[in-house]
Amino acid sequence: MEELNRFEVRQALTKPLTYKPSYTVAEKRIFAWSIVWEGTITILNRKPKKSNTVQYQPTIELANTEIQTLETFHTKIAKIGRIGKLEETTQHRKPAKRWRESSLEGVAFLLEKIAPHIKSKRKRKVAYLVLEFCRSRIDKNEKASREHKRVEPYSQREHDIVKEVSKLNERGLSEK
């Protein structure tokens, strides 16, 4: 597989969202409830093999064992994102697929649409934190692209957002 240089990687990360679907209020509510019930909003911590730097990747994800239901969600409600391969599981679990959106532009676009419709206080707080992170990185990426410079490293606020999102997404936290 051909490796991309840093400039090509930056371009891939800052590529604008080419398709921005419109959503009805009902679709936004269904989307929000789907994420509350079976999904997650988070910032993944990625560390490339050949680098000592950490990369954060905001992600919205929905998992389901009913493949047809997930495909219907993807085509009728989400309209963007991808469905991954069928995940292998242990003998006591059904195989599941995951719908995922993990581009900065895509996550920011979706969260702007659905965050006000999320009824869970904890998940809504996570959604707004991830949205703040995405907006910050998009602004920095656009500035670096205009000035033909490298993207700025993560700010202290961005690191704090990642820690706060991680803490809020821990298992066993009650609704506050």
DODOPA-174345 format. One record per atom (N, C-alpha, C, O, CB): residue in three letters; z, x, y. Coordinates in steps of 0.2 Angstrom, whole numbers, padded with zeros to 4 digits, always signed. Glycine has a CB too. Example, Ala and Ser with C-alpha at 12.3 -4.5 7.8 and 13.67 -1.06 7.14 Angstrom:
! residues 2
Ala+0039+0066-0028 Ala+0039+0062-0022 Ala+0039+0066-0016 Ala+0042+0071-0017 Ala+0045+0057-0022 Ser+0035+0064-0011 Ser+0036+0068-0005 Ser+0039+0064+0000 Ser+0040+0067+0006 Ser+0029+0070-0003 
END
This chain:
! residues 176
Met+0000+0004-0006 Met+0000+0000+0000 Met+0000+0004+0006 Met+0004+0009+0007 Met+0006-0005+0000 Glu-0004+0003+0011 Glu-0005+0006+0017 Glu+0001+0005+0022 Glu+0003+0000+0023 Glu-0011+0005+0021 Glu+0004+0011+0024 Glu+0010+0010+0029 Glu+0007+0009+0036 Glu+0002+0012+0038 Glu+0014+0016+0028 Leu+0011+0005+0040 Leu+0009+0004+0047 Leu+0013+0009+0051 Leu+0019+0011+0050 Leu+0011-0003+0049 Asn+0010+0011+0057 Asn+0014+0016+0061 Asn+0018+0011+0066 Asn+0018+0005+0065 Asn+0009+0020+0066 Arg+0023+0014+0070 Arg+0027+0011+0073 Arg+0024+0006+0078 Arg+0027+0000+0079 Arg+0032+0015+0077 Phe+0019+0008+0081 Phe+0016+0003+0086 Phe+0013-0003+0083 Phe+0014-0009+0085 Phe+0010+0007+0090 Glu+0010-0002+0077 Glu+0007-0008+0073 Glu+0013-0012+0071 Glu+0012-0019+0071 Glu+0003-0006+0067 Val+0019-0009+0069 Val+0025-0013+0067 Val+0027-0017+0073 Val+0029-0023+0072 Val+0030-0009+0064 Arg+0027-0014+0079 Arg+0030-0018+0085 Arg+0025-0024+0086 Arg+0027-0029+0088 Arg+0030-0013+0091 Gln+0019-0022+0086 Gln+0014-0028+0087 Gln+0015-0033+0082 Gln+0014-0039+0084 Gln+0007-0025+0087 Ala+0016-0032+0076 Ala+0017-0037+0071 Ala+0023-0041+0072 Ala+0023-0047+0071 Ala+0017-0034+0064 Leu+0028-0038+0075 Leu+0035-0041+0076 Leu+0034-0046+0083 Leu+0037-0051+0083 Leu+0040-0036+0077 Thr+0030-0044+0087 Thr+0029-0047+0094 Thr+0023-0052+0094 Thr+0022-0055+0099 Thr+0029-0043+0099 Lys+0020-0052+0088 Lys+0014-0057+0088 Lys+0016-0064+0090 Lys+0020-0067+0087 Lys+0010-0056+0081 Pro+0012-0067+0095 Pro+0014-0074+0097 Pro+0013-0079+0092 Pro+0008-0078+0087 Pro+0010-0075+0103 Leu+0017-0084+0092 Leu+0016-0089+0087 Leu+0009-0093+0089 Leu+0009-0096+0094 Leu+0022-0094+0087 Thr+0005-0093+0084 Thr-0002-0096+0085 Thr-0002-0103+0085 Thr-0006-0106+0088 Thr-0007-0092+0081 Tyr+0002-0106+0081 Tyr+0002-0113+0079 Tyr+0009-0116+0081 Tyr+0014-0114+0078 Tyr+0000-0115+0072 Lys+0009-0120+0086 Lys+0016-0123+0088 Lys+0015-0130+0087 Lys+0013-0134+0092 Lys+0018-0121+0095 Pro+0018-0133+0082 Pro+0017-0140+0080 Pro+0021-0144+0085 Pro+0026-0142+0087 Pro+0019-0142+0073 Ser+0020-0150+0086 Ser+0024-0155+0089 Ser+0028-0159+0084 Ser+0025-0160+0079 Ser+0020-0160+0094 Tyr+0034-0161+0086 Tyr+0038-0165+0082 Tyr+0040-0171+0085 Tyr+0042-0171+0091 Tyr+0044-0160+0080 Thr+0041-0176+0081 Thr+0044-0182+0084 Thr+0051-0182+0084 Thr+0054-0177+0080 Thr+0042-0189+0080 Val+0055-0186+0087 Val+0062-0186+0087 Val+0065-0186+0080 Val+0070-0183+0078 Val+0066-0191+0091 Ala+0062-0191+0076 Ala+0064-0192+0069 Ala+0063-0186+0065 Ala+0067-0184+0061 Ala+0060-0198+0066 Glu+0057-0182+0066 Glu+0056-0176+0062 Glu+0061-0170+0064 Glu+0063-0167+0060 Glu+0049-0173+0063 Lys+0063-0170+0070 Lys+0068-0165+0072 Lys+0074-0167+0069 Lys+0078-0162+0067 Lys+0068-0165+0080 Arg+0076-0173+0069 Arg+0083-0175+0066 Arg+0082-0173+0058 Arg+0087-0171+0055 Arg+0084-0182+0067 Ile+0077-0175+0055 Ile+0076-0173+0048 Ile+0077-0166+0046 Ile+0080-0164+0042 Ile+0070-0176+0045 Phe+0073-0162+0051 Phe+0073-0155+0050 Phe+0080-0152+0051 Phe+0083-0148+0047 Phe+0069-0152+0055 Ala+0084-0155+0056 Ala+0091-0152+0057 Ala+0095-0154+0052 Ala+0099-0150+0049 Ala+0093-0155+0064 Trp+0095-0160+0049 Trp+0099-0162+0044 Trp+0098-0158+0037 Trp+0102-0156+0033 Trp+0099-0170+0042 Ser+0091-0157+0036 Ser+0089-0153+0030 Ser+0093-0146+0031 Ser+0095-0143+0025 Ser+0082-0152+0030 Ile+0092-0143+0036 Ile+0096-0136+0037 Ile+0103-0137+0036 Ile+0106-0132+0033 Ile+0094-0133+0044 Val+0106-0142+0039 Val+0113-0143+0038 Val+0115-0143+0031 Val+0120-0140+0028 Val+0116-0149+0042 Trp+0111-0147+0027 Trp+0113-0149+0020 Trp+0111-0143+0015 Trp+0115-0141+0011 Trp+0110-0155+0018 Glu+0105-0141+0016 Glu+0103-0136+0011 Glu+0100-0129+0013 Glu+0097-0125+0010 Glu+0097-0139+0007 Gly+0101-0128+0020 Gly+0098-0122+0023 Gly+0103-0118+0026 Gly+0109-0119+0026 Gly+0093-0124+0028 Thr+0101-0113+0029 Thr+0105-0108+0033 Thr+0101-0105+0039 Thr+0095-0105+0039 Thr+0107-0102+0028 Ile+0105-0104+0044 Ile+0102-0100+0050 Ile+0106-0094+0050 Ile+0112-0094+0051 Ile+0102-0105+0057 Thr+0103-0088+0050 Thr+0106-0082+0050 Thr+0102-0076+0053 Thr+0096-0077+0055 Thr+0108-0080+0043 Ile+0105-0071+0054 Ile+0102-0064+0056 Ile+0103-0059+0050 Ile+0108-0057+0049 Ile+0104-0062+0063 Leu+0097-0058+0047 Leu+0098-0053+0041 Leu+0098-0046+0044 Leu+0095-0044+0049 Leu+0092-0054+0036 Asn+0102-0042+0040 Asn+0103-0035+0042 Asn+0098-0031+0037 Asn+0099-0030+0031 Asn+0110-0033+0041 Arg+0093-0028+0040 Arg+0088-0024+0036 Arg+0088-0017+0038 Arg+0089-0015+0043 Arg+0080-0027+0037 Lys+0088-0013+0032 Lys+0088-0006+0033 Lys+0082-0003+0030 Lys+0082-0003+0024 Lys+0095-0002+0031 Pro+0077-0001+0033 Pro+0071+0002+0030 Pro+0073+0008+0026 Pro+0077+0012+0028 Pro+0065+0004+0035 Lys+0069+0009+0020 Lys+0071+0015+0016 Lys+0070+0022+0019 Lys+0074+0026+0018 Lys+0066+0014+0010 Lys+0065+0023+0023 Lys+0064+0029+0026 Lys+0067+0030+0033 Lys+0065+0035+0037 Lys+0057+0031+0026 Ser+0072+0026+0035 Ser+0075+0026+0041 Ser+0082+0025+0041 Ser+0085+0022+0037 Ser+0072+0021+0046 Asn+0086+0028+0046 Asn+0093+0027+0046 Asn+0095+0021+0051 Asn+0101+0020+0052 Asn+0097+0033+0049 Thr+0090+0018+0054 Thr+0091+0013+0059 Thr+0092+0006+0056 Thr+0089+0005+0050 Thr+0085+0013+0064 Val+0095+0002+0059 Val+0096-0005+0056 Val+0091-0009+0060 Val+0090-0009+0066 Val+0103-0007+0057 Gln+0088-0014+0057 Gln+0084-0019+0060 Gln+0087-0026+0058 Gln+0089-0028+0053 Gln+0077-0019+0058 Tyr+0087-0030+0063 Tyr+0090-0037+0062 Tyr+0084-0042+0062 Tyr+0079-0041+0066 Tyr+0095-0039+0068 Gln+0084-0047+0058 Gln+0079-0051+0057 Gln+0082-0059+0057 Gln+0085-0061+0052 Gln+0075-0050+0050 Pro+0081-0062+0062 Pro+0083-0069+0062 Pro+0079-0073+0058 Pro+0073-0072+0057 Pro+0083-0072+0070 Thr+0082-0078+0054 Thr+0079-0082+0049 Thr+0082-0089+0048 Thr+0088-0090+0049 Thr+0080-0078+0042 Ile+0078-0093+0047 Ile+0079-0100+0045 Ile+0077-0101+0038 Ile+0071-0100+0037 Ile+0077-0106+0050 Glu+0081-0104+0034 Glu+0079-0104+0027 Glu+0082-0111+0024 Glu+0087-0113+0026 Glu+0082-0098+0023 Leu+0078-0113+0019 Leu+0080-0119+0016 Leu+0078-0118+0008 Leu+0072-0117+0007 Leu+0076-0126+0019 Ala+0083-0119+0004 Ala+0082-0118-0003 Ala+0082-0125-0007 Ala+0086-0129-0005 Ala+0087-0113-0006 Asn+0078-0126-0012 Asn+0079-0132-0016 Asn+0076-0131-0023 Asn+0071-0127-0024 Asn+0075-0138-0012 Thr+0079-0134-0028 Thr+0076-0134-0035 Thr+0071-0139-0036 Thr+0067-0138-0041 Thr+0082-0135-0040 Glu+0070-0144-0032 Glu+0065-0149-0032 Glu+0059-0146-0028 Glu+0058-0147-0022 Glu+0067-0156-0030 Ile+0054-0143-0032 Ile+0049-0139-0029 Ile+0044-0144-0024 Ile+0042-0143-0019 Ile+0044-0136-0034 Gln+0043-0150-0027 Gln+0039-0155-0024 Gln+0042-0157-0017 Gln+0039-0158-0012 Gln+0038-0161-0028 Thr+0049-0158-0017 Thr+0052-0160-0011 Thr+0052-0154-0006 Thr+0051-0156+0000 Thr+0060-0161-0012 Leu+0052-0148-0008 Leu+0052-0142-0003 Leu+0045-0142+0000 Leu+0044-0141+0006 Leu+0054-0136-0007 Glu+0040-0143-0004 Glu+0033-0143-0002 Glu+0031-0148+0003 Glu+0028-0148+0008 Glu+0028-0143-0008 Thr+0034-0154+0002 Thr+0033-0160+0006 Thr+0037-0158+0013 Thr+0034-0160+0018 Thr+0036-0166+0003 Phe+0043-0155+0012 Phe+0046-0153+0019 Phe+0042-0148+0023 Phe+0041-0149+0029 Phe+0053-0150+0017 His+0039-0144+0019 His+0035-0139+0022 His+0029-0142+0026 His+0027-0140+0031 His+0032-0133+0017 Thr+0025-0146+0022 Thr+0019-0149+0025 Thr+0020-0154+0030 Thr+0016-0155+0035 Thr+0015-0151+0019 Lys+0025-0159+0029 Lys+0026-0164+0033 Lys+0031-0163+0039 Lys+0030-0166+0044 Lys+0028-0170+0029 Ile+0036-0159+0038 Ile+0041-0159+0043 Ile+0041-0152+0047 Ile+0040-0152+0053 Ile+0048-0159+0040 Ala+0042-0146+0043 Ala+0042-0140+0046 Ala+0035-0138+0049 Ala+0035-0136+0055 Ala+0044-0135+0041 Lys+0030-0138+0045 Lys+0023-0137+0048 Lys+0022-0130+0049 Lys+0016-0128+0050 Lys+0021-0141+0054 Ile+0027-0126+0049 Ile+0026-0118+0050 Ile+0031-0115+0045 Ile+0035-0119+0042 Ile+0027-0116+0057 Gly+0030-0109+0044 Gly+0035-0105+0039 Gly+0031-0104+0033 Gly+0025-0106+0032 Gly+0041-0109+0038 Arg+0035-0102+0028 Arg+0032-0100+0021 Arg+0036-0102+0016 Arg+0042-0102+0016 Arg+0030-0093+0020 Ile+0033-0104+0010 Ile+0037-0105+0004 Ile+0036-0099+0000 Ile+0031-0097-0002 Ile+0035-0112+0000 Gly+0042-0096-0003 Gly+0042-0090-0007 Gly+0040-0092-0014 Gly+0040-0098-0016 Gly+0048-0087-0006 Lys+0040-0087-0018 Lys+0039-0087-0025 Lys+0045-0091-0028 Lys+0051-0091-0026 Lys+0038-0080-0028 Leu+0044-0093-0034 Leu+0049-0096-0038 Leu+0054-0091-0040 Leu+0052-0086-0043 Leu+0046-0100-0045 Glu+0061-0092-0038 Glu+0066-0087-0040 Glu+0068-0088-0047 Glu+0070-0093-0049 Glu+0071-0088-0035 Glu+0069-0082-0050 Glu+0072-0082-0057 Glu+0080-0083-0056 Glu+0083-0080-0051 Glu+0070-0075-0060 Thr+0082-0087-0060 Thr+0090-0088-0060 Thr+0093-0087-0067 Thr+0089-0085-0072 Thr+0091-0095-0058 Thr+0099-0088-0067 Thr+0103-0087-0074 Thr+0101-0093-0078 Thr+0098-0098-0076 Thr+0110-0086-0072 Gln+0103-0093-0084 Gln+0102-0099-0089 Gln+0105-0105-0087 Gln+0103-0110-0089 Gln+0104-0097-0096 His+0110-0105-0082 His+0114-0111-0081 His+0112-0114-0074 His+0114-0119-0072 His+0121-0109-0080 Arg+0107-0111-0071 Arg+0104-0114-0065 Arg+0097-0115-0065 Arg+0093-0112-0069 Arg+0105-0109-0059 Lys+0094-0120-0062 Lys+0087-0122-0061 Lys+0084-0117-0057 Lys+0087-0114-0052 Lys+0086-0129-0059 Pro+0078-0115-0058 Pro+0074-0111-0054 Pro+0073-0114-0047 Pro+0072-0121-0047 Pro+0067-0109-0057 Ala+0073-0111-0042 Ala+0073-0113-0035 Ala+0067-0110-0031 Ala+0066-0104-0032 Ala+0079-0113-0031 Lys+0065-0113-0026 Lys+0060-0110-0021 Lys+0064-0110-0014 Lys+0068-0114-0013 Lys+0053-0113-0021 Arg+0061-0106-0010 Arg+0064-0106-0003 Arg+0059-0106+0002 Arg+0053-0103+0002 Arg+0068-0099-0002 Trp+0060-0111+0007 Trp+0056-0111+0013 Trp+0059-0106+0018 Trp+0065-0106+0019 Trp+0054-0118+0016 Arg+0055-0102+0022 Arg+0058-0098+0026 Arg+0053-0097+0033 Arg+0047-0096+0032 Arg+0059-0091+0023 Glu+0057-0096+0038 Glu+0053-0094+0044 Glu+0057-0088+0047 Glu+0063-0089+0048 Glu+0053-0100+0050 Ser+0054-0082+0048 Ser+0058-0076+0050 Ser+0055-0072+0055 Ser+0057-0066+0057 Ser+0059-0072+0044 Ser+0050-0075+0059 Ser+0047-0071+0065 Ser+0051-0073+0071 Ser+0054-0079+0071 Ser+0040-0073+0066 Leu+0052-0068+0075 Leu+0056-0070+0082 Leu+0053-0076+0085 Leu+0057-0080+0087 Leu+0056-0064+0086 Glu+0047-0076+0086 Glu+0044-0082+0090 Glu+0045-0088+0086 Glu+0046-0094+0089 Glu+0036-0081+0091 Gly+0044-0088+0079 Gly+0044-0094+0075 Gly+0051-0097+0075 Gly+0053-0103+0076 Gly+0042-0093+0068 Val+0056-0093+0074 Val+0063-0095+0074 Val+0065-0097+0081 Val+0069-0103+0081 Val+0068-0089+0072 Ala+0064-0094+0086 Ala+0065-0096+0093 Ala+0062-0103+0094 Ala+0065-0108+0097 Ala+0063-0091+0098 Phe+0056-0104+0092 Phe+0052-0110+0093 Phe+0056-0116+0089 Phe+0057-0121+0092 Phe+0045-0110+0091 Leu+0057-0115+0083 Leu+0061-0120+0079 Leu+0068-0122+0082 Leu+0070-0128+0082 Leu+0061-0118+0072 Leu+0072-0117+0083 Leu+0078-0118+0086 Leu+0078-0122+0092 Leu+0083-0126+0093 Leu+0082-0111+0086 Glu+0074-0120+0097 Glu+0073-0124+0103 Glu+0072-0132+0102 Glu+0075-0136+0105 Glu+0068-0121+0107 Lys+0068-0133+0096 Lys+0067-0140+0095 Lys+0073-0144+0091 Lys+0074-0149+0092 Lys+0061-0140+0090 Ile+0076-0140+0086 Ile+0081-0144+0082 Ile+0088-0142+0084 Ile+0092-0146+0082 Ile+0080-0141+0075 Ala+0090-0137+0087 Ala+0097-0136+0089 Ala+0101-0142+0092 Ala+0106-0143+0090 Ala+0097-0130+0093 Pro+0098-0145+0097 Pro+0101-0151+0099 Pro+0103-0157+0094 Pro+0107-0161+0095 Pro+0098-0154+0105 His+0099-0157+0089 His+0100-0162+0084 His+0104-0160+0078 His+0106-0164+0074 His+0093-0164+0081 Ile+0107-0154+0078 Ile+0112-0152+0073 Ile+0119-0155+0074 Ile+0121-0153+0080 Ile+0112-0144+0072 Lys+0121-0159+0070 Lys+0128-0162+0071 Lys+0134-0158+0069 Lys+0139-0159+0072 Lys+0128-0168+0067 Ser+0133-0153+0065 Ser+0138-0149+0063 Ser+0140-0144+0068 Ser+0135-0140+0071 Ser+0137-0145+0056 Lys+0146-0144+0071 Lys+0148-0139+0076 Lys+0147-0132+0075 Lys+0144-0128+0079 Lys+0155-0140+0079 Arg+0149-0130+0069 Arg+0148-0123+0067 Arg+0140-0121+0066 Arg+0138-0116+0069 Arg+0151-0122+0060 Lys+0136-0125+0063 Lys+0129-0123+0062 Lys+0126-0124+0069 Lys+0121-0120+0070 Lys+0126-0128+0058 Arg+0128-0128+0074 Arg+0125-0129+0080 Arg+0126-0122+0084 Arg+0122-0120+0088 Arg+0127-0135+0084 Lys+0133-0120+0084 Lys+0134-0114+0087 Lys+0130-0108+0084 Lys+0128-0104+0088 Lys+0142-0112+0086 Val+0130-0108+0078 Val+0125-0102+0075 Val+0118-0103+0077 Val+0115-0098+0079 Val+0126-0103+0067 Ala+0116-0109+0078 Ala+0109-0110+0080 Ala+0108-0107+0087 Ala+0103-0104+0089 Ala+0107-0117+0080 Tyr+0113-0109+0092 Tyr+0112-0106+0099 Tyr+0113-0099+0099 Tyr+0110-0096+0103 Tyr+0117-0110+0103 Leu+0117-0096+0095 Leu+0118-0089+0095 Leu+0112-0085+0093 Leu+0109-0080+0096 Leu+0124-0087+0091 Val+0109-0088+0087 Val+0102-0085+0085 Val+0097-0086+0090 Val+0093-0081+0091 Val+0101-0088+0078 Leu+0097-0091+0093 Leu+0092-0093+0098 Leu+0092-0088+0104 Leu+0088-0085+0107 Leu+0092-0100+0101 Glu+0099-0086+0106 Glu+0100-0081+0111 Glu+0098-0075+0109 Glu+0095-0071+0113 Glu+0107-0081+0113 Phe+0099-0073+0103 Phe+0097-0066+0100 Phe+0089-0066+0101 Phe+0086-0061+0103 Phe+0099-0065+0093 Cys+0086-0071+0098 Cys+0078-0071+0098 Cys+0075-0070+0105 Cys+0071-0066+0106 Cys+0076-0078+0095 Arg+0078-0074+0110 Arg+0075-0074+0117 Arg+0076-0067+0120 Arg+0072-0064+0123 Arg+0079-0079+0121 Ser+0082-0064+0118 Ser+0083-0057+0121 Ser+0078-0052+0118 Ser+0076-0048+0122 Ser+0091-0055+0119 Arg+0077-0052+0111 Arg+0073-0048+0108 Arg+0065-0049+0110 Arg+0061-0044+0111 Arg+0073-0048+0101 Ile+0063-0055+0111 Ile+0057-0057+0113 Ile+0056-0054+0120 Ile+0050-0051+0122 Ile+0055-0065+0113 Asp+0060-0055+0125 Asp+0060-0052+0132 Asp+0059-0045+0131 Asp+0055-0042+0135 Asp+0066-0054+0136 Lys+0063-0041+0127 Lys+0063-0034+0127 Lys+0056-0032+0124 Lys+0053-0027+0126 Lys+0069-0031+0123 Asn+0054-0035+0119 Asn+0047-0034+0116 Asn+0042-0034+0121 Asn+0037-0030+0121 Asn+0046-0038+0109 Glu+0042-0040+0124 Glu+0036-0041+0129 Glu+0037-0036+0135 Glu+0031-0033+0137 Glu+0037-0048+0132 Lys+0042-0034+0137 Lys+0043-0029+0142 Lys+0040-0022+0140 Lys+0037-0019+0143 Lys+0050-0028+0144 Ala+0042-0020+0134 Ala+0040-0014+0131 Ala+0032-0014+0130 Ala+0029-0009+0131 Ala+0043-0013+0124 Ser+0030-0020+0128 Ser+0022-0020+0127 Ser+0019-0019+0134 Ser+0014-0016+0134 Ser+0021-0027+0124 Arg+0021-0023+0139 Arg+0018-0022+0145 Arg+0018-0015+0148 Arg+0013-0013+0151 Arg+0022-0027+0150 Glu+0024-0011+0147 Glu+0025-0005+0150 Glu+0022+0001+0145 Glu+0023+0007+0146 Glu+0032-0004+0151 His+0020-0001+0139 His+0018+0003+0134 His+0023+0008+0132 His+0022+0014+0131 His+0011+0007+0136 Lys+0029+0006+0131 Lys+0035+0010+0129 Lys+0037+0007+0122 Lys+0035+0002+0120 Lys+0040+0010+0134 Arg+0042+0011+0119 Arg+0045+0009+0113 Arg+0050+0003+0115 Arg+0052+0002+0121 Arg+0049+0014+0110 Val+0051-0001+0110 Val+0056-0007+0111 Val+0063-0004+0112 Val+0065+0001+0108 Val+0056-0012+0105 Glu+0067-0007+0117 Glu+0074-0005+0118 Glu+0078-0006+0112 Glu+0077-0010+0108 Glu+0077-0008+0124 Pro+0083-0001+0111 Pro+0088-0003+0105 Pro+0092-0009+0106 Pro+0092-0012+0112 Pro+0092+0004+0104 Tyr+0095-0011+0101 Tyr+0099-0017+0102 Tyr+0105-0016+0107 Tyr+0108-0011+0107 Tyr+0102-0019+0095 Ser+0106-0021+0111 Ser+0111-0021+0116 Ser+0118-0022+0113 Ser+0118-0024+0107 Ser+0110-0026+0122 Gln+0123-0021+0116 Gln+0130-0023+0113 Gln+0131-0030+0112 Gln+0134-0032+0107 Gln+0136-0020+0118 Arg+0128-0034+0117 Arg+0128-0041+0116 Arg+0124-0044+0109 Arg+0127-0048+0106 Arg+0125-0045+0122 Glu+0119-0040+0108 Glu+0115-0042+0102 Glu+0119-0040+0096 Glu+0119-0044+0091 Glu+0108-0039+0102 His+0122-0034+0096 His+0126-0033+0090 His+0132-0038+0089 His+0134-0040+0084 His+0129-0025+0091 Asp+0135-0040+0095 Asp+0141-0045+0095 Asp+0138-0051+0092 Asp+0142-0055+0088 Asp+0143-0046+0102 Ile+0132-0053+0094 Ile+0129-0060+0091 Ile+0129-0059+0084 Ile+0130-0064+0080 Ile+0122-0061+0094 Val+0126-0054+0081 Val+0125-0053+0074 Val+0132-0053+0070 Val+0132-0056+0065 Val+0122-0046+0072 Lys+0137-0050+0073 Lys+0144-0050+0070 Lys+0146-0057+0070 Lys+0149-0060+0065 Lys+0148-0046+0074 Glu+0146-0061+0076 Glu+0148-0068+0076 Glu+0145-0073+0072 Glu+0148-0077+0068 Glu+0147-0070+0084 Val+0138-0072+0071 Val+0134-0076+0066 Val+0136-0075+0059 Val+0137-0079+0055 Val+0126-0075+0067 Ser+0137-0068+0058 Ser+0139-0067+0051 Ser+0146-0070+0049 Ser+0147-0072+0044 Ser+0140-0059+0050 Lys+0151-0069+0054 Lys+0158-0072+0053 Lys+0157-0080+0052 Lys+0161-0083+0048 Lys+0162-0070+0059 Leu+0153-0083+0057 Leu+0153-0090+0056 Leu+0149-0093+0050 Leu+0151-0098+0047 Leu+0149-0093+0062 Asn+0145-0088+0047 Asn+0142-0090+0041 Asn+0145-0088+0034 Asn+0143-0090+0029 Asn+0135-0087+0040 Glu+0151-0086+0035 Glu+0155-0084+0029 Glu+0157-0090+0025 Glu+0158-0096+0028 Glu+0162-0080+0031 Arg+0158-0090+0019 Arg+0160-0095+0015 Arg+0167-0097+0016 Arg+0171-0093+0017 Arg+0158-0094+0007 Gly+0168-0103+0015 Gly+0175-0106+0015 Gly+0178-0107+0022 Gly+0183-0109+0023 Gly+0179-0100+0012 Leu+0174-0107+0027 Leu+0176-0108+0034 Leu+0176-0116+0035 Leu+0171-0119+0033 Leu+0171-0105+0039 Ser+0181-0119+0038 Ser+0181-0126+0039 Ser+0177-0128+0045 Ser+0176-0123+0049 Ser+0188-0129+0039 Glu+0175-0134+0046 Glu+0172-0136+0052 Glu+0177-0136+0058 Glu+0183-0139+0057 Glu+0169-0143+0051 Lys+0175-0133+0063 Lys+0180-0132+0069 Lys+0177-0135+0075 Lys+0180-0135+0080 Lys+0182-0125+0070 
END
